[in-house]
């Protein structure tokens, strides 16, 4: 008898992936320039020059046996030292190499954290709208996901619902700021209140409640906004980071987990994260890109294009009658659909060769995710299709 859950996961693509595959098929029929694919968060800007330059230099200068060989399971020591140094300079922290566990992207980091701290029967709280794979990751540990409804006016936290959801089974809370799919950034006020609620709940239930931060969009934040570094506000924070978006390297799968010394039983928590990585068969993260990302840790791709796209799309959609909460970061926006049935709305959008993702999959019906990490010219060309879609419903 096969594991039926795994069969289901392996045979049913996510809605995002289904749209992405539909887009490739449609492009072959009518030309890629006529398909407005806003389905997937694949960065459209190239990596900064330092990435290729560093990779080439390492290939030319390093012993290939070392460069392409195994590193320590938690990541090369020199790499982790560079990562700690970069974080300390940026966030005025005091991390050291052994706070860092290098992972195969932020997704692997989340899985290591969740598998390291959760037991069957535990609960993990997630705020809508949320990245759909969280449910897969959480349920894979035997824990249960508890979803807090979205604050659709600002996409901050509904604290009344959040506090009501916490109980003795609560093991962790996942936050994603800047947020996929809304583009919202949690304000310092929100982060402080979140920390206070978790401190009070941890004390009430006599056990730490871990705050897991999913931060692949940390650098993609727009003018006038800042991303609070959450470990400075709440000690039991586990940071999951990736260079997929900041360095435009989604396919290279390189990130890390930070377990701060301030966390309760931090050495045991770190060991649990490392043990989860071992159990999941990660062995070690890719050796070449451990070194490349560490050396380029303070650089970013030219992410200014995302703010240009955000401004253009927000203004244009509002003029057409769409309700848009303006994104503060990432390269996503999450406007309301013009009918309550967001799945039907996104299906109709395909008639205009617009590929946008229903909000239902993100735990927030009546919305659609638009991934605008595309050339600005594609957005300009797509505006007529968005207008025709709006006029169809008007």
C-alpha positions in Angstrom: 0.0 0.0 0.0 1.5 3.3 -1.0 1.4 6.5 1.1 -1.8 8.0 -0.3 -1.0 11.5 0.8 2.3 11.4 -1.1 0.5 10.0 -4.2 -1.9 12.9 -4.1 0.9 15.5 -3.7 2.8 13.9 -6.6 -0.1 13.8 -9.0 -1.8 17.1 -8.2 0.1 20.2 -9.2 -0.6 23.4 -7.3 -2.8 25.9 -9.0 0.2 28.1 -9.6 2.1 25.3 -11.4 -1.0 24.4 -13.4 -1.3 27.9 -14.7 2.4 28.1 -15.4 2.1 24.9 -17.5 -1.0 26.2 -19.3 0.9 29.4 -20.1 3.7 27.5 -21.8 1.2 25.6 -23.8 -0.7 28.8 -24.8 2.5 30.6 -25.7 3.3 27.8 -28.2 0.0 28.3 -29.8 -0.2 32.1 -30.1 3.3 33.4 -29.2 4.8 34.1 -25.8 4.4 37.9 -26.4 0.6 37.4 -26.5 0.3 35.6 -23.2 0.3 37.7 -20.0 1.6 35.2 -17.5 1.5 36.5 -13.9 1.3 33.1 -12.3 4.7 32.3 -10.8 7.2 34.3 -8.8 10.2 33.7 -11.0 12.5 36.8 -10.9 12.8 38.6 -14.3 15.9 40.6 -13.5 19.3 39.0 -13.9 21.6 38.2 -11.0 24.1 40.9 -10.1 27.5 40.7 -11.9 29.1 39.5 -8.7 27.3 36.2 -8.8 28.8 35.0 -12.1 32.1 36.7 -11.4 32.4 34.9 -8.0 31.3 31.6 -9.4 33.9 31.8 -12.2 36.6 32.8 -9.9 35.9 30.0 -7.4 35.8 27.5 -10.3 39.1 28.8 -11.6 40.9 29.1 -8.3 39.6 26.5 -5.9 40.6 22.8 -5.8 37.6 21.2 -7.6 37.6 18.3 -5.1 37.0 20.8 -2.3 34.7 23.1 -4.3 32.4 20.4 -5.4 32.7 18.1 -2.4 30.6 17.7 0.7 30.6 20.5 3.2 29.7 20.1 6.8 26.0 19.2 7.1 25.2 22.6 8.7 27.2 24.4 6.0 30.9 25.3 5.4 32.3 27.1 8.5 33.8 29.9 6.5 30.5 30.4 4.7 28.6 30.6 8.0 31.1 33.1 9.4 30.5 35.3 6.4 26.7 35.0 6.8 26.9 35.9 10.4 29.1 38.9 9.7 26.7 40.2 7.0 23.7 39.9 9.3 25.5 41.5 12.2 26.4 44.5 10.1 22.9 44.9 8.7 20.9 44.3 11.9 23.3 45.2 14.7 23.1 41.7 16.1 25.8 39.4 17.6 25.3 36.2 15.7 28.1 33.7 15.2 28.7 30.8 12.7 26.9 28.3 14.9 23.7 30.3 14.8 23.5 29.5 11.1 22.3 26.3 9.5 22.7 26.5 5.7 19.7 25.1 3.7 18.5 24.2 0.3 16.5 27.4 0.1 13.9 28.9 2.5 11.5 26.0 1.9 14.0 23.5 3.2 14.6 25.9 6.1 10.9 25.9 7.0 10.8 22.1 6.8 13.8 21.7 9.0 12.3 24.1 11.6 8.9 22.5 11.6 10.2 18.9 11.6 12.7 19.9 14.3 10.2 21.4 16.8 6.8 19.8 16.0 5.3 16.6 17.2 2.1 14.9 16.0 -0.9 16.7 17.5 0.8 20.1 17.8 -0.7 23.1 16.1 1.0 25.7 13.9 -0.7 29.1 13.4 -0.6 30.7 9.9 -2.0 34.1 8.9 -4.1 34.4 5.7 -3.2 35.1 3.0 -0.4 32.6 3.1 1.9 30.6 0.8 0.0 27.4 0.1 2.9 25.1 0.7 2.9 25.9 4.4 0.0 23.5 4.8 2.0 20.7 3.1 5.1 21.4 5.2 3.1 21.5 8.5 1.0 18.4 7.9 4.1 16.5 6.9 5.2 16.7 10.5 1.9 15.3 11.9 1.0 18.8 13.2 -2.2 20.7 12.2 -2.3 24.1 10.6 -4.7 26.7 12.1 -5.5 29.5 9.8 -6.2 33.1 11.0 -8.6 35.0 8.6 -7.1 37.8 6.6 -7.4 41.5 7.5 -8.3 42.4 3.9 -8.1 46.2 4.5 -4.4 46.3 5.3 -3.2 42.6 5.4 -1.8 43.1 8.9 -2.7 40.7 11.7 -6.3 40.2 13.1 -5.1 40.0 16.7 -8.5 39.2 18.2 -8.7 36.0 16.1 -5.0 35.2 16.7 -5.3 35.4 20.4 -8.4 33.2 20.4 -6.6 30.6 18.4 -3.6 30.1 20.7 -3.9 27.2 23.1 -1.8 24.6 24.9 -1.2 22.7 21.6 0.3 25.8 19.8 3.9 25.0 19.0 4.7 27.6 16.4 3.5 30.6 14.4 4.7 31.3 10.8 5.0 34.9 9.5 5.9 36.0 6.0 6.8 39.7 5.7 7.1 41.0 3.1 4.2 38.8 2.3 3.5 36.5 -0.6 0.8 37.0 -2.0 -0.3 40.4 -0.6 3.0 42.4 -0.7 2.2 43.6 2.8 5.0 44.4 5.3 4.3 44.0 8.9 4.7 47.3 10.7 6.9 47.7 13.8 3.7 48.2 15.8 2.3 44.8 14.5 5.6 43.0 15.3 5.7 44.4 18.8 2.2 43.4 19.5 2.8 39.9 18.0 5.9 39.5 20.3 3.9 40.6 23.3 1.0 38.2 22.6 3.5 35.3 22.1 5.4 36.2 25.3 2.2 36.2 27.3 1.0 32.9 25.7 4.4 31.2 26.3 4.2 32.2 29.9 0.6 31.0 30.3 1.2 27.6 28.8 4.7 27.2 30.4 6.4 26.4 27.0 8.0 28.4 24.3 5.9 29.2 21.2 8.3 29.5 18.3 7.9 32.3 15.7 9.2 31.1 12.4 9.9 33.9 9.9 9.8 33.1 6.2 11.9 35.9 4.6 12.8 35.3 1.0 11.5 38.8 0.1 13.3 40.7 2.9 15.3 43.0 0.5 12.4 43.7 -1.8 10.7 46.6 0.1 9.5 49.8 -1.4 10.2 53.4 -0.7 9.0 54.6 2.7 8.8 51.1 4.3 11.1 49.1 6.5 11.1 45.4 7.4 11.6 44.9 11.2 14.1 42.2 12.0 11.9 40.1 14.2 14.6 38.3 16.4 15.2 41.8 18.0 11.6 41.8 19.2 11.0 38.1 20.1 13.7 35.8 21.4 12.1 32.5 20.3 12.4 33.4 16.6 13.7 31.1 14.0 14.7 32.9 10.8 14.3 31.2 7.4 16.0 33.1 4.6 16.8 32.5 0.9 18.7 34.3 -1.8 16.3 33.2 -4.5 14.7 36.6 -4.8 17.3 39.1 -3.7 20.0 37.7 -6.0 17.6 36.3 -8.6 18.7 32.7 -7.9 15.5 30.6 -7.4 16.9 27.6 -9.1 20.1 27.4 -7.1 18.3 26.7 -3.8 20.4 28.4 -1.2 19.3 29.8 2.1 19.7 29.4 5.9 18.1 29.1 9.2 19.2 31.3 12.2 18.7 29.9 15.7 19.6 32.9 18.0 21.4 32.2 21.2 18.6 34.0 23.0 16.1 31.3 22.1 15.2 29.0 25.0 17.4 25.8 24.8 18.9 27.3 21.7 21.6 24.5 21.3 18.9 21.8 21.5 16.7 23.7 19.0 19.7 24.0 16.6 20.4 20.3 17.0 16.7 19.6 16.2 16.9 21.7 13.1 20.1 19.9 12.0 18.5 16.5 12.9 15.5 17.3 10.8 17.8 18.2 7.8 19.5 14.8 8.3 16.2 13.0 8.5 14.9 14.7 5.4 18.0 13.7 3.5 19.4 17.1 2.7 23.0 16.1 3.5 24.3 19.6 2.8 23.4 22.6 0.7 25.1 23.0 -2.7 28.8 23.7 -2.1 29.5 26.2 -4.9 26.5 28.4 -4.2 27.1 28.3 -0.5 30.3 30.2 -1.2 28.9 32.4 -4.0 25.9 33.5 -1.9 28.1 34.2 1.2 30.5 36.3 -0.8 27.6 38.2 -2.5 25.4 38.4 0.7 25.4 42.2 0.8 24.4 42.6 -2.9 21.1 42.5 -4.7 19.9 42.2 -8.2 18.4 45.4 -9.7 15.1 45.1 -7.8 14.1 48.7 -8.6 12.1 47.4 -11.6 9.6 45.7 -9.2 8.7 49.1 -7.7 8.2 50.5 -11.2 5.9 47.6 -12.0 4.0 47.9 -8.8 3.4 51.6 -9.2 2.2 51.2 -12.8 0.0 48.2 -12.1 -1.6 49.7 -8.9 -2.5 53.0 -10.6 -3.8 51.3 -13.8 -5.9 48.7 -12.0 -7.5 51.2 -9.7 -8.4 53.4 -12.7 -10.2 50.3 -14.2 -12.2 49.8 -11.0 -10.2 47.1 -9.2 -9.7 47.4 -5.4 -6.0 47.2 -4.8 -4.2 47.4 -1.4 -0.9 48.8 -2.6 2.0 46.4 -2.0 4.8 47.6 0.3 7.2 45.0 -0.9 7.8 41.7 -2.8 6.7 41.5 -6.5 3.1 40.4 -5.8 -0.2 42.2 -5.4 -3.5 40.8 -4.3 -6.5 42.8 -5.7 -10.1 41.9 -5.0 -11.8 40.0 -7.8 -14.8 41.7 -9.5 -17.1 38.8 -8.5 -17.0 36.8 -5.3 -16.0 33.6 -7.0 -12.3 34.2 -7.5 -11.8 30.8 -9.2 -14.4 31.6 -11.9 -12.9 35.1 -12.2 -9.4 33.8 -12.9 -10.8 31.2 -15.3 -12.5 34.0 -17.3 -9.2 35.9 -17.3 -7.7 33.1 -19.4 -10.1 34.1 -22.2 -8.0 37.3 -22.4 -4.7 35.4 -22.1 -4.3 36.7 -18.5 -2.9 34.1 -16.1 -3.6 35.2 -12.5 -4.0 32.9 -9.5 -7.2 32.6 -7.4 -6.9 33.8 -3.9 -8.7 30.8 -2.5 -5.5 28.8 -2.6 -3.9 31.4 -0.3 -6.7 31.2 2.2 -8.4 34.4 1.1 -11.2 34.0 -1.4 -12.4 37.0 -3.5 -8.9 38.0 -4.4 -6.3 37.1 -7.0 -2.5 37.1 -6.9 -0.7 38.9 -9.6 3.0 38.2 -9.8 4.6 41.2 -11.5 8.2 40.1 -11.6 8.1 40.5 -15.4 9.5 43.1 -17.8 7.7 46.4 -17.5 6.8 46.2 -21.2 4.7 43.0 -20.5 2.7 44.9 -17.9 2.1 47.8 -20.3 0.9 45.4 -23.0 -1.3 43.5 -20.6 -3.3 46.5 -19.4 -5.8 46.3 -22.3 -6.5 42.7 -21.3 -7.1 43.7 -17.6 -9.4 46.4 -18.9 -11.4 44.0 -21.1 -11.7 41.7 -18.1 -13.1 44.5 -16.0 -15.5 45.6 -18.7 -16.8 42.1 -19.1 -18.0 42.2 -15.4 -19.2 45.8 -15.6 
